Amino acid sequence: MPVLTIDAESETGIPKSLSNEPPSETMEEIEHTCPQPRLTLTAPAPFADETSCQCQAPHEKLTIAQARLGTPVDRPVRVYADGIFDLFHSGHARALMQAKTLFPNSYLLVGVCSDDLTHKFKGFTVMNEAERYEALRHCRYVDEVIRDAPWTLTPEFLEKHKIDFVAHDDIPYSSAGSDDVYKHIKEAGMFVPTQRTEGISTSDIITRIVRDYDVYARRNLQRGYTAKELNVSFINEKKYRFQNQVDKMKEKVKNVEERSKEFVNRVEEKSHDLIQKWEEKSREFIGNFLELFGPDGAWKQMFQERSSRMLQALSPKQSPVSSPTRSRSPSRSPSPTFSWIPNKTSPPSSPKAASASISSMSEGDEDEK
């Protein structure tokens, strides 16, 4: 790769080329030894003072168009993003993701300001600087963390870390007596904007905590924190503990109500099942009863059969009118013939039987004559 010469500084004091090499048109090509982006995520990102860029090759100035095309091919594009990163949240992570994916081959350096600078120019933080450093080291998009980053980026800082571009949201950031601390970066053509995530910020999270302060204070008292650790007065401590006791009683009552409702529901389910089974059994019983004792039931048919048998037994069929004649033997005298004479007290069972009896009686009289 040919070595580029140093250009004149821009009006903002930022050199257009960040090389430390003297200007020369005949210098031999020097291979880049810049750190490469992390390929595995089995360890946190290193700190800048542990793995600083000691590359001796000239760091030529790139345009955004060139970087988006993937040039240079022998080294990654070094992108810098800075911030406070207090209460590290998804909005921070999304901004760093955008900075990391701005170019095909990029190395993301993240600068984190110290507590002294932050308290001086912005305000008190929830997390101290060591906690904020560690939070950034464990973000998957970060390749290197720069501790105690400057509030305003100087040419010396950009040159030391061989920074190609600075990524931040495009909203003017007024601080330290300036309307926009990134104004000189934008004028040098080194600024690349990212998009803020609406609905989430460190200030929003702190606002939620302040709004629900009583809830969180009561919760931490219940978890074993002392009133002194929570900066809670004696009266408020007693009030919070009393409220916790009331909440416990409410929870117990609620549990009892839920259990009683559950018991009632079970009883109702059981009663429904019993009623349903009783209805099924009653229908079956009624069906069997009607099948036996209904108008066309088996019991009626059986009763009719038995009554007809009883009637037949009480009134048997008529015997024949004349018994068959036996062959008379010559030695014996003929036996007298008898005819059945119906009992006068018993009436004939039917008209046909009455006529038959009358005819038999008339025939008997003729025989006697």
Salt bridges, closest charged atoms under 4 A:
ASP49 OD2 - ARG147 NH2 2.75
GLU60 OE1 - HIS32 NE2 3.99
GLU60 OE2 - ARG75 NE 3.85
ASP115 OD1 - ARG132 NH2 2.59
GLU134 OE2 - ARG137 NH1 3.25
GLU134 OE1 - HIS138 ND1 3.93
ASP143 OD2 - LYS100 NZ 2.55
ASP164 OD1 - HIS59 NE2 2.83
ASP164 OD2 - ARG75 NH1 2.92
ASP169 OD2 - HIS168 ND1 3.35
ASP169 OD2 - ARG196 NH1 3.57
ASP170 OD1 - LYS186 NZ 3.55
ASP180 OD2 - LYS186 NZ 2.85
ASP212 OD2 - ARG211 NH2 3.61
GLU237 OE2 - ARG241 NE 3.24
ASP247 OD2 - ARG218 NH2 1.87
GLU262 OE2 - ARG266 NH2 2.89
GLU279 OE1 - ARG283 NH2 3.84
